[in-house]
């Protein structure tokens, strides 16, 4: 097998390995619009390789099923009509077995195609395809946890799951960063997404940033002090969100017999006070920082200081809106729909999480979500 074929195989196998603890019924659930059924992720990532590589570049390739373009297209207007996102959970067909057959069919064709060295253009698409599937691997972790964590029985995903740890800096003295001109954005060899370009200079006032993320114990003090019932700490939109949704604590937290528990991949467990707080919205991160008399760092402050603290346990909300860098340009065609069209009403998160695939994180990576989103693996780092 070629080197590219080996890379392809590793990426594809990891997606299936993430799903291996699931029962068939787990593959088809869509509790909310933001959560896609695991079956859909497996089909969509397969569709990506079929649509953007095999159909245009592999002579004589026959689609596995022409209807799958409608079923597994996500948001690519250029590629045609698609099942609306809210209906992904209604797809009892194709079955889980059908989707795995689809993956095997496309994989076999890809191995044949990769037996010969592809062109530079196809190489670029392949690299994007690998990174695209890795993004969906992280989403699979989010979605599986939401599906199981909202099952009334709180079943474990994997009773032996071990969450990675990042050593906490004793004392927690803030890292001092001098004012000056810093550079932000991707620079160097290797892959990056288009939203990480172009590298450019930014001026930053002097600031300080915490070496540690906020813990469950620290966040619990905010709850116990009535943080969710005091409008002074919240944006107006956020305060409406709190009241409308009756938010009292982070996602997956449950108060049982006066003791806080939270759902983990091992099932429902007593809250570990030393763990970094997670599954909170930007709204909550901002409110907590306001309660502390501090703030969230901007994405550029985070990037400038990233080599001075440990990161990677969970994505970290920043105070930055998701906007294009100077000189940003969308690629033509469907690939240009990948990032640029989402540059509105989103906040940037920096770092990585325990669900991020190996080799998929870097200090310039710009993750982005709407401020109300909580099901991703995220947390808080404070600045001043």
C-alpha positions as CSV (number, residue, x, y, z in Angstrom):
1,X,0.0,0.0,0.0
2,X,1.3,3.5,-0.8
3,X,2.1,6.1,1.8
4,X,-1.0,8.0,1.0
5,X,-3.0,4.8,1.1
6,X,-1.6,4.1,4.5
7,X,-2.6,7.6,5.8
8,X,-6.0,7.2,4.3
9,X,-6.5,3.8,6.0
10,X,-5.4,5.1,9.5
11,X,-7.8,8.1,9.3
12,X,-10.7,5.9,8.1
13,X,-10.1,3.2,10.8
14,X,-10.0,5.7,13.6
15,X,-13.6,6.9,12.8
16,X,-14.9,3.3,13.0
17,X,-12.8,2.7,16.2
18,X,-14.5,5.7,17.9
19,X,-17.9,4.1,17.0
20,X,-16.9,0.6,18.1
21,X,-18.4,0.8,21.6
22,X,-21.8,1.8,20.2
23,X,-24.9,-0.4,19.9
24,X,-26.8,-0.2,16.6
25,X,-29.6,1.9,18.2
26,X,-27.0,4.5,19.3
27,X,-26.0,5.2,15.6
28,X,-29.4,6.8,14.6
29,X,-30.3,9.2,17.4
30,X,-30.5,13.0,16.9
31,X,-31.6,14.6,20.2
32,X,-31.1,18.2,19.0
33,X,-30.4,19.9,15.7
34,X,-26.7,20.4,16.5
35,X,-26.1,16.7,17.2
36,X,-25.8,14.4,14.1
37,X,-26.4,10.7,14.4
38,X,-23.0,8.8,14.3
39,X,-24.3,6.9,11.3
40,X,-24.5,10.2,9.4
41,X,-20.9,11.2,10.3
42,X,-19.7,7.8,8.9
43,X,-21.6,8.3,5.7
44,X,-20.8,12.0,5.2
45,X,-17.1,11.6,5.5
46,X,-17.3,8.7,3.0
47,X,-19.4,10.9,0.7
48,X,-16.6,13.6,0.8
49,X,-14.0,11.3,-0.7
50,X,-16.5,9.9,-3.2
51,X,-17.7,13.3,-4.3
52,X,-14.5,15.3,-4.4
53,X,-12.0,12.7,-5.4
54,X,-13.4,9.5,-6.9
55,X,-16.1,10.9,-9.1
56,X,-14.1,13.6,-10.7
57,X,-10.6,11.9,-10.8
58,X,-11.0,8.1,-10.9
59,X,-12.0,7.1,-14.4
60,X,-14.8,4.6,-14.6
61,X,-15.8,4.9,-10.9
62,X,-19.5,4.0,-10.3
63,X,-21.3,5.6,-7.4
64,X,-22.3,3.2,-4.6
65,X,-25.8,4.8,-4.6
66,X,-26.7,8.0,-6.4
67,X,-29.2,8.9,-3.7
68,X,-26.5,9.2,-1.1
69,X,-25.5,12.6,-2.4
70,X,-28.8,13.9,-1.1
71,X,-28.5,12.0,2.2
72,X,-24.9,12.8,3.1
73,X,-24.2,16.2,1.7
74,X,-23.9,18.6,4.7
75,X,-23.9,22.2,3.7
76,X,-22.4,22.3,0.2
77,X,-24.8,24.4,-1.9
78,X,-22.5,23.9,-5.0
79,X,-23.0,20.1,-4.9
80,X,-26.8,20.1,-4.9
81,X,-29.9,19.4,-2.7
82,X,-29.6,17.7,0.6
83,X,-31.6,16.4,3.6
84,X,-32.0,19.3,6.0
85,X,-30.0,19.0,9.1
86,X,-32.9,18.6,11.5
87,X,-34.0,15.5,9.6
88,X,-30.8,13.5,9.9
89,X,-32.3,11.6,12.8
90,X,-35.2,10.5,10.6
91,X,-33.0,8.5,8.3
92,X,-33.7,5.0,9.4
93,X,-32.5,4.1,5.9
94,X,-29.8,3.6,4.8
95,X,-29.2,1.3,7.7
96,X,-26.1,1.2,9.8
97,X,-25.1,-1.9,7.9
98,X,-25.6,-0.1,4.6
99,X,-23.4,2.8,5.7
100,X,-20.6,0.4,6.6
101,X,-20.9,-1.3,3.2
102,X,-20.7,2.2,1.6
103,X,-17.5,2.9,3.5
104,X,-16.0,-0.4,2.5
105,X,-16.9,0.2,-1.2
106,X,-15.4,3.7,-1.3
107,X,-12.4,2.6,0.7
108,X,-11.6,-0.2,-1.8
109,X,-12.0,2.3,-4.7
110,X,-9.7,4.8,-2.9
111,X,-7.0,2.1,-2.4
112,X,-7.1,1.4,-6.1
113,X,-7.0,5.1,-6.9
114,X,-4.1,5.7,-4.5
115,X,-2.0,2.9,-6.0
116,X,-0.6,5.5,-8.4
117,X,0.8,8.9,-7.3
118,X,-2.0,11.4,-7.6
119,X,-1.5,14.9,-9.0
120,X,-0.7,17.9,-6.8
121,X,-4.3,19.1,-7.1
122,X,-5.6,15.7,-5.8
123,X,-3.0,15.6,-3.1
124,X,-4.3,18.9,-1.8
125,X,-7.9,17.5,-1.8
126,X,-6.8,14.3,-0.1
127,X,-5.1,16.3,2.7
128,X,-8.2,18.3,3.2
129,X,-10.3,15.1,3.2
130,X,-8.1,13.6,5.9
131,X,-8.4,16.8,8.1
132,X,-12.2,16.9,7.3
133,X,-12.7,13.4,8.6
134,X,-10.5,14.2,11.7
135,X,-12.8,17.1,12.4
136,X,-15.8,14.7,12.2
137,X,-14.0,12.3,14.6
138,X,-14.0,15.0,17.2
139,X,-17.6,15.8,16.5
140,X,-18.4,12.1,16.9
141,X,-17.1,12.3,20.4
142,X,-19.3,15.4,21.1
143,X,-22.3,13.8,19.6
144,X,-21.9,10.4,21.2
145,X,-21.5,12.0,24.6
146,X,-24.7,14.1,24.1
147,X,-26.7,11.1,22.9
148,X,-25.7,8.9,25.8
149,X,-25.6,11.7,28.3
150,X,-29.2,12.5,27.6
151,X,-30.4,8.9,27.8
152,X,-32.2,8.6,31.2
153,X,-30.1,5.6,32.1
154,X,-26.8,7.6,31.6
155,X,-25.1,4.6,30.0
156,X,-21.3,4.6,29.8
157,X,-19.7,5.0,26.4
158,X,-16.6,3.1,27.7
159,X,-16.3,2.1,31.3
160,X,-12.5,2.1,31.0
161,X,-12.2,5.5,29.4
162,X,-9.4,7.6,30.8
163,X,-9.5,11.4,30.3
164,X,-6.1,12.9,29.6
165,X,-4.7,15.2,32.3
166,X,-2.8,18.4,32.1
167,X,-0.7,19.2,35.2
168,X,-1.9,22.3,37.0
169,X,0.7,25.0,37.6
170,X,1.1,25.5,41.4
171,X,0.4,29.0,42.6
172,X,-1.3,29.9,39.4
173,X,0.5,33.3,39.0
174,X,-0.6,35.0,35.8
175,X,1.8,35.0,32.9
176,X,2.9,38.6,32.1
177,X,3.0,39.5,28.4
178,X,4.5,42.8,27.4
179,X,2.9,45.2,25.0
180,X,4.2,45.0,21.4
181,X,3.7,43.8,17.9
182,X,3.1,40.0,17.6
183,X,2.5,37.8,14.6
184,X,-0.6,35.6,14.3
185,X,-1.7,33.0,11.8
186,X,-0.2,29.9,10.2
187,X,3.4,30.0,8.9
188,X,5.5,27.1,7.7
189,X,5.2,23.8,6.0
190,X,2.3,21.4,6.3
191,X,-1.5,21.7,6.3
192,X,-3.6,24.5,7.7
193,X,-7.2,25.6,7.1
194,X,-7.9,28.7,5.0
195,X,-9.2,30.6,8.0
196,X,-5.6,30.4,9.6
197,X,-4.3,32.6,6.7
198,X,-2.8,35.0,6.2
199,X,-0.1,35.5,8.8
200,X,-0.2,39.1,9.9
201,X,1.0,41.5,12.6
202,X,-1.2,42.5,15.5
203,X,-0.5,45.1,18.2
204,X,-1.3,43.9,21.8
205,X,-1.4,46.1,24.9
206,X,0.4,44.6,27.9
207,X,-1.7,41.8,29.5
208,X,-1.6,38.8,31.8
209,X,-3.0,35.4,31.2
210,X,-3.6,32.5,33.6
211,X,-1.4,29.4,33.2
212,X,-4.4,27.2,34.3
213,X,-7.9,26.7,33.2
214,X,-10.8,27.3,35.6
215,X,-11.7,24.2,37.6
216,X,-15.0,22.7,38.6
217,X,-14.4,23.9,42.1
218,X,-13.8,27.5,41.1
219,X,-16.8,27.5,38.8
220,X,-19.0,26.0,41.6
221,X,-18.2,29.1,43.7
222,X,-19.8,31.2,40.9
223,X,-22.9,28.9,41.0
224,X,-23.1,29.0,44.8
225,X,-22.8,32.8,44.8
226,X,-25.9,33.0,42.6
227,X,-24.1,33.7,39.4
228,X,-26.9,32.2,37.3
229,X,-29.4,34.5,39.0
230,X,-27.6,37.9,38.8
231,X,-28.1,39.7,35.5
232,X,-25.1,42.0,36.1
233,X,-22.6,39.4,34.9
234,X,-24.4,38.5,31.6
235,X,-24.8,40.0,28.2
236,X,-28.4,40.9,27.5
237,X,-28.7,38.1,24.9
238,X,-27.0,35.7,27.3
239,X,-29.4,36.6,30.2
240,X,-32.4,35.9,27.9
241,X,-30.8,32.5,27.1
242,X,-30.3,31.7,30.8
243,X,-33.9,32.5,31.6
244,X,-35.5,31.0,28.5
245,X,-33.6,27.7,28.9
246,X,-33.6,27.7,32.7
247,X,-29.8,27.2,32.8
248,X,-28.5,26.6,36.3
249,X,-25.1,24.8,35.7
250,X,-22.8,23.5,33.0
251,X,-24.1,20.9,30.6
252,X,-24.1,17.3,32.1
253,X,-24.1,18.6,35.7
254,X,-26.8,17.1,37.9
255,X,-27.6,17.9,41.5
256,X,-28.4,14.6,43.2
257,X,-29.1,14.4,47.0
258,X,-27.4,17.8,47.4
259,X,-24.2,16.5,45.7
260,X,-23.1,17.6,42.2
261,X,-22.5,14.8,39.6
262,X,-21.7,15.0,36.0
263,X,-22.0,12.7,33.0
264,X,-18.7,11.4,31.7
265,X,-17.8,8.7,29.1
266,X,-17.7,6.3,32.1
267,X,-21.3,7.2,33.0
268,X,-22.6,9.4,35.8
269,X,-20.0,10.2,38.4
270,X,-19.5,12.6,41.4
271,X,-18.1,15.9,40.2
272,X,-14.3,16.0,40.3
273,X,-13.6,19.4,41.7
274,X,-10.0,19.5,40.4
275,X,-11.0,18.9,36.8
276,X,-11.2,21.9,34.5
277,X,-14.8,23.0,34.1
278,X,-16.3,22.0,30.7
279,X,-19.3,22.1,28.5
280,X,-20.2,25.7,29.0
281,X,-21.3,28.3,26.5
282,X,-19.4,31.5,25.7
283,X,-22.2,33.2,27.6
284,X,-21.3,31.4,30.8
285,X,-17.5,31.8,30.3
286,X,-18.0,35.6,29.9
287,X,-20.3,35.7,33.0
288,X,-17.8,33.8,35.1
289,X,-15.0,36.1,34.0
290,X,-17.1,39.1,34.8
291,X,-18.0,37.7,38.2
292,X,-14.2,37.3,38.9
293,X,-13.5,40.8,37.8
294,X,-11.4,39.4,34.9
295,X,-12.0,38.7,31.3
296,X,-11.4,36.2,28.5
297,X,-8.3,36.6,26.3
298,X,-8.6,37.6,22.7
299,X,-7.6,34.9,20.2
300,X,-4.4,36.9,19.5
301,X,-3.5,37.2,23.1
302,X,-4.0,33.4,23.5
303,X,-1.8,32.6,20.5
304,X,0.9,35.0,21.5
305,X,1.2,33.3,24.9
306,X,0.4,29.7,23.9
307,X,4.0,28.4,24.3
308,X,4.0,29.6,27.9
309,X,1.2,27.3,29.2
310,X,-0.2,23.8,28.7
311,X,-3.2,23.5,26.6
312,X,-5.2,20.7,24.8
313,X,-7.6,19.4,27.5
314,X,-10.5,21.4,26.1
315,X,-11.1,24.2,23.6
316,X,-10.9,27.7,25.2
317,X,-13.4,30.4,24.5
318,X,-11.9,33.7,23.5
319,X,-13.3,37.2,23.4
320,X,-12.7,37.3,19.6
321,X,-15.4,37.2,17.0
322,X,-14.8,34.8,14.1
323,X,-13.7,37.1,11.3
324,X,-11.4,36.8,8.2
325,X,-7.7,37.6,8.5
326,X,-6.3,40.3,6.2
327,X,-6.1,39.0,2.7
328,X,-8.4,36.0,3.3
329,X,-10.0,34.7,0.1
330,X,-12.4,31.8,-0.3
331,X,-11.4,29.1,-2.8
332,X,-13.6,28.7,-5.8
333,X,-16.3,26.0,-5.9
334,X,-17.5,23.8,-3.1
335,X,-14.2,23.8,-1.2
336,X,-14.6,27.5,-0.7
337,X,-17.7,26.8,1.4
338,X,-15.6,25.2,4.0
339,X,-15.0,28.1,6.4
340,X,-15.6,31.5,5.0
341,X,-19.4,31.5,4.9
342,X,-19.6,30.9,8.7
343,X,-17.7,34.1,9.5
344,X,-20.7,35.7,11.3
345,X,-22.3,35.4,14.7
346,X,-19.6,33.0,16.0
347,X,-16.9,33.2,18.6
348,X,-13.4,31.8,18.2
349,X,-12.0,29.0,20.5
350,X,-8.4,28.2,20.7
351,X,-6.3,25.1,21.6
352,X,-7.6,21.6,21.3
353,X,-9.5,19.0,23.3
354,X,-9.3,15.4,24.4
355,X,-11.4,14.6,21.4
356,X,-9.0,16.2,19.0
357,X,-7.2,13.6,16.8
358,X,-3.4,13.2,17.2
359,X,-1.6,15.7,15.0
360,X,-4.7,17.7,14.3
361,X,-4.0,20.6,16.8
362,X,-1.7,23.6,16.5
363,X,-1.5,27.0,18.1
364,X,-3.0,28.8,15.1
365,X,-6.1,26.6,14.8
366,X,-9.2,28.7,14.8
367,X,-12.2,26.7,16.0
368,X,-15.5,28.6,16.0
369,X,-19.0,28.1,17.4
370,X,-22.1,30.1,18.2
371,X,-21.9,31.6,21.8
372,X,-24.7,29.4,23.1
373,X,-23.1,26.1,22.1
374,X,-22.1,23.8,25.1
375,X,-21.9,20.2,23.8
376,X,-18.3,20.6,22.5
377,X,-15.4,20.0,24.8
378,X,-14.6,23.5,26.0
379,X,-13.5,25.5,29.0
380,X,-12.2,28.8,30.4
381,X,-8.8,30.5,30.7
382,X,-8.9,34.0,32.2
383,X,-6.9,37.1,31.3
384,X,-6.5,40.6,32.7
